[in-house]
Every structure is written in structure tokens, then in C-alpha cells.
Amino acid sequence: MGNIVVLSFVYLVGIVLLLAFNELNYRRLNLKGEFTRKFAHFVATLAVVPFPYIFPSHWYILVLALLFFAALFITQYSKQLKSIHDIERKSIGSYLLPISIYITFLISSLLENKFIYILPMLILAICDPMAAILGINIKSFNGHIKIFGRKLNKTWLGSGAFLVTSFVISIIALYFHWGIFSLKTFELASTVAVVSTLGELVSWRGSDNLTIPLSVLLVLILFM
């Protein structure tokens, strides 16, 4: 119990240091809010991947998620932490991140399967920022995707990068999880990549922080 409390405190301190470092870079280097926001997303989400091996109960994750949610709410409405909140588009993604981490952890804990938490978090941590940064910063040959005549706020390059990286991450993770590369490994990795890309594609105002991990989680529960 004591060790878990200490680790929880270490994670809180780590999050505070990450946000402080991010804010410092935002102010001194005059970086765009989109970039510093995605950097924080990448580091913070990657840092929670080991949670199933550290915390024995979802209640610890709930407390951490609530504290993180409260910190985001307070800093946004007090006009602080601009490295996270200074973006031109409207987004609830920062609030959905701690929620999605907790929900994914809860389900994996109830099903007693650590892997169905780890893979969704890896994809969310790596693929989402990569898609966003490529989609925003590379303009040549990178038009917006249209579905049934409706122009989405997603680009071909961004979604393509998401698809490829999610497939690579999935096939590597599944190989290490099963210890064998087979046709099922390829098929499941392909399914995860396609479904998670669709989850990212149809998301709205940052809801991909929820739709991506839950779509991966659903695929793993149904087909593993």
C-alpha cells in the first residue's frame, strides 16, 4: 500500500514537471500551442503504459485522472498553461485523455488482461500526435478527406500516417504478446489499424482521445 501511494505521488510530480517543462519551452522558444500540446500528449500517455504493472486497483487511476482533469479545468479557466490550451480550434481532447485512460484501465482490470490496456495506450500516445503534426505542417499533396461530399478536418497524409504506424505498433506488440508471428497476428494488427484509423477519422473536437483507445479495446476484446 505504502509503495503504491509513493508511486502515485511520483507520477503526480512527474506530470507537474512535464507541464512546467512544456510551458517553459512554449514561452521561451515561442512554439505553437499545437506542437507543445501534442508533445505533452505523447509523453504523458506513453508514461501511463506501465500502469497495469504498477497499480493493482483502478481506484488509484481514478484519483490520478480526477486530479489531472481538475488541473486542466482550473488552468484553462484561469487562462494559465497556454502550452496546452492555446490552440485555434475548439477541443475537449485534453479533458477526455484522463477519462479514456481510466476507462481503458478499468475494463482491462475487470477482464484481467493487461495487454488490452497497453496496446490502446501505445497507439494513442504515438499515432495520434504523429497524424496531427504531419497533417497540420505538411501542406503539399495533402488535401482534406471528403466523405459523401463532406470535408473532414482530417488530411490524407495524417490519416495515412496513423494507419501505418498503428499497424506497425500493433504487429510488434502482438508478436511480443503471443511470441509468434502468424496469419492471425497480421489480420488482427490490420483490423486494429483500420478500426483505430476510422475512430480517429470520425472524431470531433478532440474526441479521438476517447474513440481511438476504445475502438482498439473493442477489436481486441472481440477478436483476440
N, C-alpha and C positions, 0 to 999 in steps of 0.2 A: 504493500500500500504506500509506504513512505517513498520508495523509489519511483513509483508511478507519479506521485504528486510532484516530485523533483523534476521528472522528465516533462511533465505538463508545464511547469514553470520555465524550464529551459526552452520549450517550444514558444511560449509566450514572449520570452526575452528575444528569441531569435526572430520572431515576427516583427517586434518593435524595432530591432536593429536593421532588419531588411527594409522596413518602411522608411526609417531615418536615412539609411544609405541611399535609397531610391529618391527621396525628397532632396537630398543634398546634391545628387547628380542632376536632377531636374533643374534646380536653381542655378548651380554653378556652370553647368555645361549648356544650359538653355535648350534642353532636349524637349521634344514633343511629348505631350501627355500620353499619346497613344503608345509611344515606344516604352516609356517608363512604366506605364500600366501593364503592358504585356511582359516586361521583364519581371515585375513583381508577381504576376500571374504564373509565369514559368517557374520561378524559384520557389514560391510558396506552395504551389501544387506538387512540384517534384519532392518537396520536403515532407509532404504528408504520405507519400507512397509507403514508407515502412510502418505506418500506424498499426496494422494488424499484428505486427511482431512486437509492438511496444505496449499498446494499451489493451488490457483484457476485456474491457467493457465499453460499450458505446456511450455510456454516460460521460466519460472523460472527453470524448469527441464532441458531445453536445455542449458541454461547458465551454470548450475552446471555440466552437463555432459561434455560440452566443456572444462571447466576448469580442470576437473578430467582427461579427455583424454589428454590434453596438459601437465599436470603434469606427467602423466605416460610416455609420449613420451620423455619429456626432461630428466627425471631421468634415463630412460633406455639408452639413447644415451650418457649421461654423466657418465654412469656406477655408478649411485647412487641408493639408495633404493633397495639394494640387497635382502631384505626380501620379495620383490615382484618379482624381475627379476631373482634371482639366482636359476634357475631350469635347469635340464639337457635337457629336451625336448623343442622343438620349440613350442611356443604358442602365439596366438593373443588374448587369453581369457581376459586378463586384459583390452585391448582396447575395446573389444566387450561388456564388462559389462556396462559401461555408455551408450553405444548405445542401448543396449537391454532395459535398464531401461527407457530411453526416449521414445523409440518406443512403449513399452507396456503402458506407461503412456499416450502417445498421443492417442492411439487407445481407451483406456478406457475413456479418457476425451471426445473424439468425440462421443462415444456411450453412454456417461453419465452413466457409470456403474463402480463404484469403485471396485467391487469385482473381475472383470476380470483383474485388475491390482494386487490386493493384493495376490490372490492365486498363480499366476505365480512367484511372488517375494518370497513368503514363500517357495515354492518348490525349487527355485533356491538357496536361502540362506541356506537351511538346507540339502536338499537331495544331492546336488552336492558335497559339502565338505565331507559329510559322506561317499558317494560312493568312492570318491577319496582316503580318508585316509584309509578306510578298504581295498580297492583294492590294495593299494601300500604296506601297512605294514603287512598284514596277508598273508603269503605265503602257509601255509598248506591247502590242499584241495581247492585251489583257483586258478584254471587254467584260461588261457585266453580264451575268447569266440571265436569260429570259425563259420563263416557263408560262406557256399558254398566253404569250404576249405581254406578260407582266415582268417588268425589270426588277430583279432582286438586288439587294445590296451586297452581293457576293460576286467575285470575279472568277473567271475560268482558271487563272493561274493559282489563286488562293485555294480554291476547292480541289484543284488537281494536286497541289502540294499536300493538302490534307489527306486526300485519298492514298497517295503513295506512301507518305510517312506513317499513316495509321496501319497500312498493310505491313510495312517493314517491321514496325514495333510489335504488331500482333503475331507475326510469324516467328519472330525471335523469342517473344515471351512464351508462346505456346510450345515452342521447341524445348525451352528450358523447363517448362512446367511438366510436359509429358516425357521428355527425354528421348524423343524420337520425331523424325520428320516423315510425315506420311501424307497421303492424299487428303485425309481429314484435316490435318494441320493447315494445308493450303486452302481448303474450302472454308474452314472456319475463319481463318485470317482474312480471306477475301470478303466473307459475309460481314465480319466486324468492320472492315474498311469501308464497304459500300454503305452499310446502315449508319455508321457514325458520320460519314460524309453527308448523308441525307439529313441526319439530325442537325448538323451544323448548317446545312444549306437552308433549311426551312426555319431556322431560329430567328428571333426578332428581339431587338434591343438587348442583346447580351444574354438571351435565354439559352444560348448554346452551352453556357456553363452548367446547365441542367440537362439539356437534351442530349448532349454528347455522352456523358458518363452513363446516363440511364439507358440510352439506346444500346451501348456496348454491354451494359449489365444484362439487359433483356436478351440479347443474342447469346451471351454466354450461358445464361440460365436455360434457355430453350434448346441449345444445340451442343453443349459440352457433354 
